[in-house]
């Protein structure tokens, strides 16, 4: 849920706030305000970290384009921060940060996935595997009295760990390289589509440590990639058209005005 929420919010802002009508902007504002509650109540620290990094990324991009946009963006972030700080939501955030009960389990699964990947670094194992026992002891596993105990899936707690275990280090390199190429290729796109699309691709690297990017998540990521590509094509077509029209105007100027009595 957290991954999908984080990578669709930028497109909501672009489509309904920046490109939409006044009604769309009002609805977008309401949706963003309501979204604060599930973001906090989800206790999803991966989502929180991603949103903080996304805010930092947008501040850096806007600072190089338009200081007025940067001031407005920072103001909006401060308003959200004040609302959270003065509401009961802050207590929930503090409690979640202080009691990160899943840290040890995630760290152990990461180590198991990495060590397993070293046994098949080129091809990987094709899919996940079940661990023997639980996080703290090999004796803690599934039983008739506790069917949910132990035997966690190796590589099921983050896209990066799934890639290196199921597809090997080589497969992980090409997968991440595909999205890294998109970030580099469209880094100069300073349109709203460029900001949102590159942000989504960057978040895919952050979330790869804690989320699986399968199903709808991967579809949203690929759609963002496609929108970046199409927007780049559109900008190139516009630039080519402006160059052609400028050249045509220059040729007309060099010809000079028509002789007296002759219409152009």
Wavefront OBJ file of the C-alpha trace (Angstrom):
o trace
v 0.000 0.000 0.000
v 2.714 2.485 0.982
v 4.649 2.089 -2.253
v 1.574 2.562 -4.447
v 0.459 5.578 -2.445
v 3.844 7.277 -2.687
v 4.249 6.815 -6.448
v 0.699 7.835 -7.368
v 0.534 11.002 -5.241
v 2.930 12.912 -7.552
v 0.724 12.150 -10.556
v -2.381 13.219 -8.634
v -0.720 16.562 -7.915
v 0.378 16.992 -11.536
v -2.906 15.908 -13.096
v -5.409 17.527 -10.761
v -3.555 20.348 -9.007
v -1.173 21.707 -11.646
v -3.055 20.712 -14.813
v -6.623 20.499 -13.548
v -9.504 22.921 -13.201
v -10.386 24.818 -10.033
v -12.743 22.002 -9.059
v -10.004 19.455 -9.586
v -7.650 21.448 -7.373
v -10.213 21.586 -4.576
v -10.790 17.833 -4.751
v -7.051 17.237 -4.885
v -6.533 19.343 -1.764
v -9.172 17.370 0.113
v -7.666 14.050 -0.987
v -4.166 15.111 0.081
v -5.476 16.228 3.474
v -7.323 12.949 4.004
v -4.276 10.958 2.865
v -2.302 12.214 5.870
v -4.352 10.011 8.203
v -3.716 6.604 6.551
v -0.085 7.589 5.908
v 0.431 8.035 9.652
v -1.859 5.261 10.897
v -0.231 2.738 8.575
v 2.874 2.845 10.831
v 4.795 2.419 7.577
v 8.262 3.838 8.202
v 9.349 3.004 4.657
v 6.574 5.228 3.336
v 7.515 8.014 5.744
v 11.157 7.919 4.687
v 10.166 7.896 1.014
v 7.903 10.930 1.407
v 10.584 12.872 3.291
v 13.123 12.128 0.566
v 10.554 13.023 -2.094
v 10.005 16.402 -0.417
v 13.759 16.999 -0.371
v 14.050 16.059 -4.040
v 11.264 18.434 -5.051
v 12.764 21.261 -3.004
v 16.116 20.779 -4.746
v 14.547 20.673 -8.222
v 12.321 23.697 -7.652
v 15.143 25.764 -6.157
v 16.967 25.608 -9.488
v 13.914 26.563 -11.533
v 11.692 29.054 -9.743
v 12.239 30.441 -6.229
v 8.536 31.326 -5.977
v 7.559 27.710 -6.571
v 10.095 26.644 -3.956
v 8.629 29.040 -1.386
v 5.124 27.732 -2.058
v 6.240 24.126 -1.827
v 8.150 24.662 1.416
v 5.150 26.506 2.828
v 2.855 23.578 2.039
v 5.284 21.117 3.636
v 5.502 23.266 6.762
v 1.715 23.431 7.023
v 1.519 19.629 6.880
v 4.312 19.319 9.450
v 2.554 21.712 11.845
v -0.759 19.884 11.473
v 0.907 16.576 12.294
v 2.929 18.024 15.181
v -0.136 19.585 16.842
v -2.389 16.557 16.364
v -2.500 13.106 18.024
v -0.774 11.764 14.915
v 2.588 12.881 16.296
v 2.267 10.481 19.235
v 1.675 7.603 16.824
v 4.744 8.509 14.796
v 6.923 8.707 17.913
v 5.641 5.354 19.163
v 6.339 3.682 15.834
v 9.881 5.067 15.656
v 10.665 4.010 19.226
v 9.269 0.490 18.811
v 10.591 -0.832 15.526
v 9.871 -4.489 16.241
v 10.418 -5.591 12.638
v 13.983 -4.293 12.337
v 15.706 -7.491 13.437
v 13.544 -9.664 11.226
v 14.113 -7.546 8.137
v 17.852 -7.362 8.754
v 18.025 -11.143 9.155
v 16.056 -11.709 5.946
v 18.356 -9.345 4.055
v 21.415 -11.272 5.226
v 19.814 -14.612 4.292
v 18.896 -13.299 0.823
v 22.387 -11.914 0.215
v 24.137 -15.055 1.385
v 21.801 -17.195 -0.691
v 22.420 -15.052 -3.769
v 26.139 -15.684 -3.498
v 25.440 -19.379 -4.090
v 23.953 -18.564 -7.514
v 25.140 -15.050 -8.446
v 24.413 -15.215 -12.194
v 21.075 -17.012 -12.560
v 19.684 -16.840 -9.041
v 17.084 -19.338 -7.825
v 14.180 -18.209 -10.005
v 11.862 -17.479 -7.101
v 11.728 -17.164 -3.335
v 12.529 -19.943 -0.875
v 11.382 -20.663 2.665
v 13.861 -20.303 5.514
v 14.381 -23.031 8.065
v 12.937 -21.958 11.379
v 12.379 -18.368 12.397
v 14.369 -15.185 12.781
v 15.830 -15.974 16.188
v 16.074 -19.762 16.133
v 16.060 -22.594 13.621
v 13.695 -24.427 15.962
v 10.981 -21.809 15.564
v 9.048 -22.885 12.488
v 5.575 -23.770 11.332
v 3.647 -26.255 13.417
v 0.088 -27.465 13.834
v -0.378 -25.127 16.783
v 1.323 -22.166 15.080
v 0.943 -22.287 11.292
v 2.237 -18.705 10.898
v 5.442 -19.175 12.892
v 8.835 -18.955 11.209
v 9.727 -20.180 7.711
v 9.788 -16.708 6.195
v 10.119 -16.268 2.441
v 13.636 -15.281 1.384
v 13.446 -12.217 -0.857
v 9.817 -11.407 -0.106
v 10.459 -8.289 1.967
v 11.966 -6.003 -0.673
v 12.458 -5.826 -4.422
v 16.237 -5.613 -4.123
v 16.420 -8.807 -2.066
v 14.017 -10.578 -4.411
v 16.107 -9.564 -7.423
v 19.463 -10.708 -6.113
v 18.044 -13.972 -4.775
v 15.672 -14.903 -7.597
v 17.617 -13.420 -10.534
v 21.160 -13.184 -9.250
v 23.356 -10.122 -8.973
v 23.492 -9.805 -12.747
v 19.719 -9.740 -13.092
v 19.445 -7.181 -10.287
v 22.038 -5.003 -12.003
v 20.148 -4.921 -15.305
v 16.774 -4.360 -13.598
v 18.015 -1.429 -11.536
v 20.059 -0.170 -14.487
v 16.906 0.045 -16.598
v 15.279 2.478 -14.172
v 18.564 4.236 -13.473
v 18.904 4.927 -17.195
v 15.458 6.540 -17.134
v 16.481 8.848 -14.302
v 19.601 9.892 -16.208
v 17.908 10.174 -19.603
v 15.098 12.447 -18.407
v 16.972 14.346 -15.691
v 16.773 17.614 -17.663
v 12.990 17.460 -18.088
v 11.801 20.415 -16.014
v 8.126 20.028 -16.836
v 5.675 18.764 -14.186
v 5.656 15.415 -15.975
v 9.424 15.270 -15.740
v 9.439 16.071 -12.038
v 6.783 13.466 -11.203
v 8.159 10.742 -13.460
v 11.779 11.017 -12.349
v 10.640 11.163 -8.727
v 8.728 7.900 -9.130
v 11.773 6.207 -10.673
v 14.007 7.469 -7.865
v 11.557 6.252 -5.225
v 11.719 2.797 -6.763
v 15.339 2.582 -5.576
v 14.473 3.754 -2.065
v 11.514 1.404 -1.706
v 13.393 -1.575 -3.165
v 14.833 -2.198 0.318
v 11.426 -2.590 1.985
v 8.724 -3.203 -0.661
v 8.122 -5.669 -3.456
v 7.465 -3.966 -6.814
v 5.150 -6.533 -8.362
v 1.638 -6.332 -9.784
v 0.100 -2.817 -9.703
v 3.295 -1.262 -8.317
v 5.385 -2.315 -11.300
v 2.583 -1.207 -13.651
v 2.562 2.279 -12.095
v 6.335 2.476 -12.402
v 6.280 1.477 -16.066
v 3.453 3.927 -16.784
v 5.560 6.670 -15.232
v 8.466 5.623 -17.451
v 6.178 5.687 -20.508
v 4.863 9.162 -19.641
v 8.421 10.434 -19.291
v 9.298 9.003 -22.698
v 6.185 10.395 -24.375
v 6.674 13.820 -22.824
v 10.278 13.821 -24.024
v 9.127 12.955 -27.554
v 6.558 15.746 -27.434
v 9.172 18.276 -26.305
v 11.530 17.197 -29.096
v 8.737 17.588 -31.660
v 8.003 21.085 -30.357
v 11.666 22.057 -30.515
v 11.994 20.719 -34.069
v 8.873 22.600 -35.134
v 10.140 25.869 -33.610
v 13.516 25.459 -35.345
v 11.812 24.793 -38.688
v 9.520 27.797 -38.350
v 12.477 29.981 -37.333
v 14.460 28.902 -40.368
v 11.505 29.588 -42.636
v 11.124 33.066 -41.150
v 14.836 33.709 -41.635
v 14.646 32.755 -45.318
v 11.716 35.092 -45.804
v 13.619 37.956 -44.192
v 16.635 37.429 -46.462
v 14.451 37.598 -49.536
v 13.381 41.076 -48.599
v 10.068 42.802 -49.399
v 8.398 42.160 -52.797
v 8.880 44.740 -55.577
v 6.450 47.639 -55.823
v 3.187 46.644 -57.368
v 3.752 42.941 -56.670
v 1.831 41.222 -53.911
v 3.573 38.778 -51.594
l 1 2 3 4 5 6 7 8 9 10 11 12 13 14 15 16 17 18 19 20 21 22 23 24 25 26 27 28 29 30 31 32 33 34 35 36 37 38 39 40 41 42 43 44 45 46 47 48 49 50 51 52 53 54 55 56 57 58 59 60 61 62 63 64 65 66 67 68 69 70 71 72 73 74 75 76 77 78 79 80 81 82 83 84 85 86 87 88 89 90 91 92 93 94 95 96 97 98 99 100 101 102 103 104 105 106 107 108 109 110 111 112 113 114 115 116 117 118 119 120 121 122 123 124 125 126 127 128 129 130 131 132 133 134 135 136 137 138 139 140 141 142 143 144 145 146 147 148 149 150 151 152 153 154 155 156 157 158 159 160 161 162 163 164 165 166 167 168 169 170 171 172 173 174 175 176 177 178 179 180 181 182 183 184 185 186 187 188 189 190 191 192 193 194 195 196 197 198 199 200 201 202 203 204 205 206 207 208 209 210 211 212 213 214 215 216 217 218 219 220 221 222 223 224 225 226 227 228 229 230 231 232 233 234 235 236 237 238 239 240 241 242 243 244 245 246 247 248 249 250 251 252 253 254 255 256 257 258 259 260 261 262 263 264
